[in-house]
Amino acid sequence: MQRTGTAANRFAMIQPPETIRVSKSRVSCDGSGDIPAALGHPRVFLEIDEHGYVDCGYCDRRFVLIGGVADHGATTTQPDIASGASL
């Protein structure tokens, strides 16, 4: 069996499927997006904390607060933060 890729590639973080910039710190997610809501997940309400972003625990969609500390385009390198979790 041949291994491909470098150690950096093997341990790279998986990119969030979608990042949405929002203007309020309280957001809701039902996983629908481009699909009908019935095919998504239960609606959850998430609170963006001092990190400036939050990830949906169901679909991993990332919500970034516009003008917040994480609103600089590089949130894909930051760890997942589910609502109510702490680092």
C-alpha positions in Angstrom: 0.0 0.0 0.0 1.4 3.4 -1.0 0.8 6.5 1.1 0.2 9.7 -0.6 0.4 13.3 0.7 2.5 14.9 3.4 1.9 14.9 7.1 0.5 18.4 6.9 -2.1 17.2 4.4 -3.1 14.2 6.4 -3.7 16.3 9.5 -5.2 19.3 7.9 -8.6 20.4 9.3 -11.6 19.6 7.2 -13.1 22.8 5.8 -16.6 23.7 7.0 -19.2 23.0 4.2 -20.5 26.5 4.2 -19.7 29.9 5.9 -22.4 32.4 6.3 -21.7 36.0 7.4 -24.5 37.4 9.7 -25.3 40.7 11.3 -26.8 39.4 14.6 -25.2 37.2 17.2 -28.3 35.0 17.5 -28.9 32.8 14.5 -31.0 29.8 13.6 -30.1 26.9 11.3 -32.3 24.1 9.9 -29.7 22.8 7.4 -31.9 23.6 4.4 -30.0 26.2 2.4 -30.6 25.1 -1.2 -32.8 22.1 -0.3 -36.3 22.1 1.1 -36.5 22.6 4.9 -38.1 19.1 5.2 -34.8 17.6 4.0 -32.6 19.5 6.5 -32.4 19.0 10.2 -34.3 20.2 13.3 -34.1 24.0 13.6 -31.6 25.0 16.2 -30.8 28.5 17.6 -27.1 29.3 18.0 -25.4 32.2 19.8 -22.1 33.7 18.5 -19.8 34.3 21.4 -16.5 36.2 21.9 -14.8 34.1 19.2 -17.0 35.8 16.6 -18.4 32.6 15.0 -20.3 29.5 15.8 -20.8 26.1 14.0 -24.0 24.2 13.7 -23.8 20.9 15.5 -25.9 19.1 12.8 -24.6 20.3 9.5 -21.3 22.1 10.5 -22.4 25.3 8.8 -20.3 28.2 10.2 -21.9 31.5 11.1 -19.5 34.5 11.3 -20.5 37.8 12.9 -20.0 40.7 10.4 -17.4 43.0 12.0 -16.6 40.5 14.7 -13.1 39.2 15.6 -13.5 36.3 13.2 -14.7 38.4 10.2 -11.4 38.3 8.4 -11.8 35.4 6.0 -9.6 32.9 7.8 -12.2 31.2 10.0 -11.6 27.8 8.2 -8.4 27.4 10.2 -10.1 28.0 13.5 -11.5 25.1 15.6 -15.2 24.1 15.5 -17.2 26.0 18.2 -20.7 24.6 18.8 -23.2 26.9 20.5 -22.7 26.7 24.3 -19.3 25.0 24.0 -16.1 26.4 25.4 -12.5 26.0 24.4 
